[in-house]
């Protein structure tokens, strides 16, 4: 159950999935396989957030800066990394934007004057963002293992998907929105469809879901 101290924090996520439910190929193909309209939707969703959160592998694979073009107020840029293995050469460190926050639970991490380092578990990290840095809406853009962690803690409230019917990735190890295939969640989580926007000319459907609360135990 979501902690009372995070009751006012909204967490959303945005993913593109192939026709077979994958977020990438087995060899971790970078983003860019969906339409220009999908990319614009990604930016529009970023505009509504106080902070953007991605995992280190997603940051590197997609060469991300985590910025919003022409926005007067840039969202905080948050990176989750179990290894802390960043060199300082990544695009995020050389692009003007929101303050950078790195959550690295255990491993040694990069030390830079422009990076706020967070230790502790996921809830500690989210508590610091919410109560110390004014984040009321956190938006996750990958990868699947990070989204899975948010779902397992019952923290995800909104899920935005672009279903790309034009692409089939296949592959037994191709990742899904909850990480590696073959590892189901411990219990089902239920969401209501709140937005359905088919774009047959693009071969894509834009979908949005809102979390249904867990039943009382």
ABEGO torsion letter per residue (X at the ends): XBBAAAAABBBBBBBBBBAAGBABBAAGBBBGABBAAAAAAAAAAAAABABBBBBAAAAAAAGBAGBBBGBABBBBBBBBBAAGBBAGABAAAABBBBBBBBBBAABBBBBBAABBBBBEBAAAAAAAAAAAAGBABBBBAOBAAAAAAAAAAGABABBBBBBBAABBAEEAABBBAAEBBGBBBABBBBBBBABBBBBAAAGBBBBBBBBBBBBBX
